[in-house]
Amino acid sequence: MVASSKDFSSDKHGWAELLEPRPMGQKLQGDHKAPWVVIGAGFTGLACARRLAELHQDDEILLLDARLLGQGASGRNAGFAINTSQFPGAYEIAKIPEYKRLNRINTAGVDLLRAQVLAHSIDCQWDEDGLYYGAADRHSMEQRDHFLRYLEIMEVKHTALNQTELNEKLGTNLYQTGVFVPEGVLVQPASLVYGLADSLPKNVKVFEQSAVLKIHQGSRIKLDLEQATITADKVIIATNFEAGKIGFLKRYLIGSTLAGSFTRVLTKDELASLGSLSHWGVLSLHGGGATVRLTNDGRLMLRNTAEYNGGALLSASQMVERRIVHRENFERRFPQLVDVPFEFSWSGVEGISRNGTNFFGKQSENIYLAGGYNGSGVSKGTAFGACLAEYASGGQSQLITDCLASEPGTWMPPRPILDIGAAYTVRSRFKEVGLDR
Ligand SMILES: Cc1cc2nc3c(=O)[nH]c(=O)nc-3n(C[C@H](O)[C@H](O)[C@H](O)COP(=O)(O)OP(=O)(O)OC[C@H]3O[C@@H](n4cnc5c(N)ncnc54)[C@H](O)[C@@H]3O)c2cc1C
């Protein structure tokens, strides 16, 4: 299977564009040999390269990304690094070990991120003031009851909130009921990616716009890039849903395209028309509902569309249409701010599997892979990435056992049936979303 560098397109509409422009990174050229190559510089690849560098201090680790840093899902997500996963439906006693396993992985990821942010003073609006979960419609109100029971049994600290309390904090009357969970982090995702990349140990060499186009498997692995080749002892694939482009998990992992919009920075009066909190993040208790934030720099953000778009970002014309959906639901939440325009809209592609599982482990001799976090990969991707470095280095730990315990992925049919099935899978997330959208 041979990819082309055109298969890794991007646009200039991510959270990176809210930051100061960054100098263009180096592109890999020529023929190279390396003991370790990590493909993909999102949270998974960054954590993996860092851990490999710590474990093999005399080895050079090559970290390659097809795009500019911060242009993958890791720089385009909503910025929630969660400790506690949310599951649709009623709490199931039989699933306690599985809930605990996932939450151990999430928590390890948050701990790893926090350690790096503190050690390197990464300026990424890191905010540990907790997360809100909101329910605006009948279906999500039922989900709230399930979520509360789950939090109680899992002994996760939380506070149930009513409409008045939510309105007082967030400045919207839309949510009928909700929950506050004090653990969990909000970040500016692109600046976190930049900070993690800039603080990597010296034996990690980062190359941008350096897509791996083909992997030749064997006792030593050969990688073809547009202007380079690498002969590697061990290769880590941290490419999220794009693993299929270089011949891995093609029938198991697809890309779902999400999109949202930001307002401009709100004025003092506009901020005063909101609630008592200066920044916050709300996840919907409906799996297909909106994610909404008031960012630390005073913008409102709403992300509420998700679709199967063949694993691509939205085109400019698609974005114009989705922006109408963002706008309508923004104004329903914040009628006091109908005059505040959106300044910016963006899309991103997350890796999803049919059965909601994640992928971790050995793919073939000396090739390892982690990815596919179904919309929740900031903390999980970080933990999977660091753990994969240890696993590929022969390590053993409870966390590696946890990562290896992900259920096998479910096979997906080839195109065009895949397109229909994938579109259906993504659309079914919106069933009964109602006012939560
Ligand atoms: C809009 C949106 C909102 C989201 N919100 C949240 C959230 O709030 N919280 C949360 O936990 N998760 C969220 N997610 C999911 C989360 O962003 C992802 O799960 C996570 O970023 C995955 O990290 P990763 O490193 O595995 O993949 P990515 O960040 O996608 O990184 C993979 C990298 O590999 C590179 N690549 C691919 N193929 C090649 C190749 N052949 N050669 C070289 N490089 C290659 C890509 O350019 C990319 O940069 C969201 C996702 C989206 C799209």
The ligand as a Gaussian input file, in Angstrom:
#p B3LYP/6-31G(d) Opt

LIG

0 1
 C      -13.181000      18.233000      16.980000
 C      -12.651000      17.191000      17.921000
 C      -12.924000      17.322000      19.269000
 C      -12.392000      16.389000      20.167000
 N      -12.511000      16.636000      21.496000
 C      -11.849000      15.861000      22.365000
 C      -11.791000      16.221000      23.737000
 O      -12.265000      17.265000      24.154000
 N      -11.147000      15.370000      24.590000
 C      -10.542000      14.228000      24.152000
 O       -9.988000      13.486000      24.972000
 N      -10.521000      13.910000      22.838000
 C      -11.134000      14.697000      21.941000
 N      -11.065000      14.411000      20.620000
 C      -10.289000      13.233000      20.176000
 C       -8.783000      13.488000      20.286000
 O       -8.457000      14.690000      19.644000
 C       -8.019000      12.343000      19.642000
 O       -8.451000      11.110000      20.173000
 C       -6.515000      12.460000      19.894000
 O       -6.043000      13.710000      19.505000
 C       -5.784000      11.358000      19.152000
 O       -4.414000      11.583000      19.304000
 P       -3.406000      10.801000      18.369000
 O       -2.060000      11.282000      18.692000
 O       -3.654000       9.328000      18.491000
 O       -3.856000      11.190000      16.903000
 P       -3.693000      12.590000      16.105000
 O       -3.748000      13.737000      16.968000
 O       -4.649000      12.498000      14.973000
 O       -2.227000      12.487000      15.561000
 C       -1.871000      11.603000      14.532000
 C       -0.834000      12.322000      13.687000
 O       -0.329000      11.402000      12.746000
 C       -0.019000      12.117000      11.571000
 N        0.034000      11.131000      10.486000
 C       -0.962000      10.377000       9.998000
 N       -0.508000       9.560000       9.041000
 C        0.822000       9.829000       8.920000
 C        1.844000       9.312000       8.087000
 N        1.622000       8.354000       7.184000
 N        3.100000       9.816000       8.214000
 C        3.387000      10.771000       9.134000
 N        2.427000      11.285000       9.955000
 C        1.178000      10.801000       9.852000
 C       -1.158000      13.110000      11.431000
 O       -0.798000      14.232000      10.645000
 C       -1.430000      13.482000      12.895000
 O       -0.801000      14.681000      13.286000
 C      -11.636000      15.281000      19.685000
 C      -11.384000      15.126000      18.317000
 C      -11.885000      16.093000      17.436000
 C      -11.573000      15.926000      15.986000

